Amino acid sequence: MTTLKTTPSWIPSLVAALALAGAATFCQAQSVITLSNDSAESSAFYDGGPAGATYTWIPTNGPNGGGCIQGVIDGVTTTEFDPAFNVSFVSGSYYQVTFQMKIDSASGTGSAGYGHLQMALRDSSFSWVGVGYAEVDPGSANDWTTYTYAIPGPSFNVAHLQFQLQGSGAYSGPVTIFIGDVTVTPLANPTILSAFTNDVVSSAWNSQNMAATLDPNIDAPYTNPVNNSGPTSILPAGSVEFAAAEAVSGYPGGQLSLPFNASDFQSIAFDVYYDGPTPSDSTDYGGFQMFIADGPPNYEWKFIGSANFTAGMIGKWTHFNFPCASSGVINANGIAIQATPGTTGGSVPITFHMDNLVLWSPQTAPSITALTRGTPGGVQFTLDANDANNLFDQEGITSPSTNNVSTDYFWLGQTPATYSFTLTNFPSPASAPQFDAHIYLINGNTIPDNSPPNLFNYNQTYSGPSYNAADYLGLHVQNGTNGGVVAVVDWKTNAPNANATNLITFNFPTMANANGTWSLNFTDDTHGNVVAADGSVNNFTLPDFLSDPNYTGNFGPSESFVNFGVFKNGNITNNNQTFTMTAETVTNSVTSLIDNFSGPGLTANNNWQIAEYYQFAADRAVWQPFGTAFFIHWNTTASGWSVQSSSNLLGNWGSAGVTYTFPDGTGTNTVGAISATNLPSGGAGFFRLVK
């Protein structure tokens, strides 16, 4: 619990912390729910779908020699199965649903094989929370196949559990399915995703140029991360081996499909054994990075951590903990692993093993650790704090991917055109020299496409695309090195993997800071101006890109994107510096992208993509609600905690109105916004966490 005692104006300098016993409690362990096993049909079973399917309990032929449920459709009039069960559980207390299914090999097929399968959780009003929609594994034909579904958040009271197998049209004949071993597994702390005691790898690994195999000869002892008991050996022995059989400068990797709800756990723990580089005498050690997969294989990867290998790690197990819930993923498809160049060139192959993939949260109740003054509403951009290790960090947001594939955001032949942003909380030149806010216009057609990956797709979520692109134009607003502010219009043509070499610079030596609206305007193809925050109009002239045959196609793309961001610009003073963008405008004669970031969330008005830097990657562009008086901080990112407030320590507790939360830069703490309208009355306030 944290206490806030102030004058009625709520001056944050008078915040005081009060250590009292919290009101938080932990959920007790739940029981496994078995809805169909080998011995008898569950009385909870019912047909949840359209008329036409018939279901029968078969006392034999089950997945483990016992019984199973048989369902039959004619495949023409009825093309859908909906086996369902009446249940009663709180989804937040359970981890996953597994069931086994077999399809009679004599069954008919459709245009998509046996069709698509998904699970649905439904409340008493028969709501629909669908999970894992995917094509039925062809291996289900005449062979039992296990299907696993994560139970996603947010938590609600589940009254019905349903599976849906649906064809895209008529089948070539009747379809017969068999269902057995329907099990709902409770949330455990810790939860072992895999100790690699059997071969889950060959069926679950989706490669992007890195091989993954089960290795039964290298095994890491397991230590419980919650109570530190162990180490013990989980038998049979085994680990997954990742072999990057090419130079790791290409970031070879892949996705290991193991469904889970990342929001249920603060951390993901694992052990890594480093075999070393090839050749063994190389000092090009490389490293790895991990993502949580928020989509089907090899898509929607959310970065959670990375490490560089060293000579001292060769031939040893090293334990790692990366943040989990802070990824924001509520229905993860699994994890993704890539080999990385580390601090060296990444010119040689490397091999490493992983074992004991565990989800866990600290067992002690979290506590409120701080209360800080609110920031302006909008998008807050923050640079990393890695000292001299990442002097060129950039962070940003990019225009929606659905727009980018069909939009020309450039000005040529489409004037008048305007590109603007409004800056607030921009640090002074003295405190953050060279600190840079910018607008990047990127030609997507001419980005080199070394597939995989598709570099146009990659650069939309990379914060330094101006270097990678062949054709680029941008506006920079920078603090001067000796005071004042500088605006730079820069561009390059036919120059991938290079900095811009063409610059037009405007100096504003008397500006105390860069706060305000800056706009880059084009009146025709070759003439434009920069309107500074002080209202001054600063004209410039560009080459005639349309008339010069050397520049054909440079700035008239059919696919393009706009990136807004912040740049450390090589200056260590800018570590952890931040500013907030409260509005942006992108317009030309055929398209517009305008946002005042009113929210809630970054994607309320436009589906912005977060762009991260390749080193120490994290989401450092965060939407902030308008009207936030204070931010309250607590030391977990696990789901289920809420904030209460009161003006009286002895009673009258109620919701503190914390509806917007986000993880801090470490990924292990939560920050919640308290609006001015929700502050306790009377100039004194008390806050506590409850679950």
Stockholm file with secondary structure:
# STOCKHOLM 1.0

chainA/1-691         MTTLKTTPSWIPSLVAALALAGAATFCQAQSVITLSNDSAESSAFYDGGPAGATYTWIPTNGPNGGGCIQGVIDGVTTTEFDPAFNVSFVSGSYYQVTFQMKIDSASGTGSAGYGHLQMALRDSSFSWVGVGYAEVDPGSANDWTTYTYAIPGPSFNVAHLQFQLQGSGAYSGPVTIFIGDVTVTPLANPTILSAFTNDVVSSAWNSQNMAATLDPNIDAPYTNPVNNSGPTSILPAGSVEFAAAEAVSGYPGGQLSLPFNASDFQSIAFDVYYDGPTPSDSTDYGGFQMFIADGPPNYEWKFIGSANFTAGMIGKWTHFNFPCASSGVINANGIAIQATPGTTGGSVPITFHMDNLVLWSPQTAPSITALTRGTPGGVQFTLDANDANNLFDQEGITSPSTNNVSTDYFWLGQTPATYSFTLTNFPSPASAPQFDAHIYLINGNTIPDNSPPNLFNYNQTYSGPSYNAADYLGLHVQNGTNGGVVAVVDWKTNAPNANATNLITFNFPTMANANGTWSLNFTDDTHGNVVAADGSVNNFTLPDFLSDPNYTGNFGPSESFVNFGVFKNGNITNNNQTFTMTAETVTNSVTSLIDNFSGPGLTANNNWQIAEYYQFAADRAVWQPFGTAFFIHWNTTASGWSVQSSSNLLGNWGSAGVTYTFPDGTGTNTVGAISATNLPSGGAGFFRLVK
#=GR chainA/1-691 SS CEEEECCTTCCGGGEECCCCCCCCCCCCCCCCEEEECSSCBCTTEEECSCTTCEEEEESSSCTTSSCEEEEEECSSSCCEECEEEEEEEEGGGEEEEEEEEEECTTSCCBTTBTCEEEEEEECTTCCCEEEEEEECCGGGBTSCEEEEEECCSSCCEEEEEEEEEECSSCCSSCEEEEEEEEEEEECCSSEEEECCSSCCHHHHEEEEBCEEEEETTCCCCBCCTTTCCCCBCCSSCCEEEEEECSCGGGCCEEEEEEEECGGGCSEEEEEEEEEEESSTTCCCCCEEEEEEECSSTTSCEEEEEEEECCGGGBTSEEEEEEECGGGCCSSEEEEEEEEECTTSCCCSCEEEEEEEEEEECCSSCCCEEEEEECCCSEEEEECCCCGGGGTTCEEEEECCHHHHTTCCCSCTTSCSEEEEEEEESCCCTTTSTTCEEEEEEEESTTSCCCSSSCHHHHHHTBSCHHHHCSSEEEEEEEECTTSSEEEEEEEESSCTTSCCCEEEEEEETTCSCCCEEEEEEESSSSEEEEECTTSCEEEEECCCTTTCGGGTTSSCCSSEEEEEEEECTTCGGGTTCEEEEEEEEEECSSCEEEECCCSSSTTSSSCCEEEBCSSSCCCCEEEECTTEEEEEEESCCCSSCEEEEESBTTBCCEECCCCCEEECTTSSCEEEEEEGGGSCGGGEEEEEEEC
#=GC SS_cons         CEEEECCTTCCGGGEECCCCCCCCCCCCCCCCEEEECSSCBCTTEEECSCTTCEEEEESSSCTTSSCEEEEEECSSSCCEECEEEEEEEEGGGEEEEEEEEEECTTSCCBTTBTCEEEEEEECTTCCCEEEEEEECCGGGBTSCEEEEEECCSSCCEEEEEEEEEECSSCCSSCEEEEEEEEEEEECCSSEEEECCSSCCHHHHEEEEBCEEEEETTCCCCBCCTTTCCCCBCCSSCCEEEEEECSCGGGCCEEEEEEEECGGGCSEEEEEEEEEEESSTTCCCCCEEEEEEECSSTTSCEEEEEEEECCGGGBTSEEEEEEECGGGCCSSEEEEEEEEECTTSCCCSCEEEEEEEEEEECCSSCCCEEEEEECCCSEEEEECCCCGGGGTTCEEEEECCHHHHTTCCCSCTTSCSEEEEEEEESCCCTTTSTTCEEEEEEEESTTSCCCSSSCHHHHHHTBSCHHHHCSSEEEEEEEECTTSSEEEEEEEESSCTTSCCCEEEEEEETTCSCCCEEEEEEESSSSEEEEECTTSCEEEEECCCTTTCGGGTTSSCCSSEEEEEEEECTTCGGGTTCEEEEEEEEEECSSCEEEECCCSSSTTSSSCCEEEBCSSSCCCCEEEECTTEEEEEEESCCCSSCEEEEESBTTBCCEECCCCCEEECTTSSCEEEEEEGGGSCGGGEEEEEEEC
//
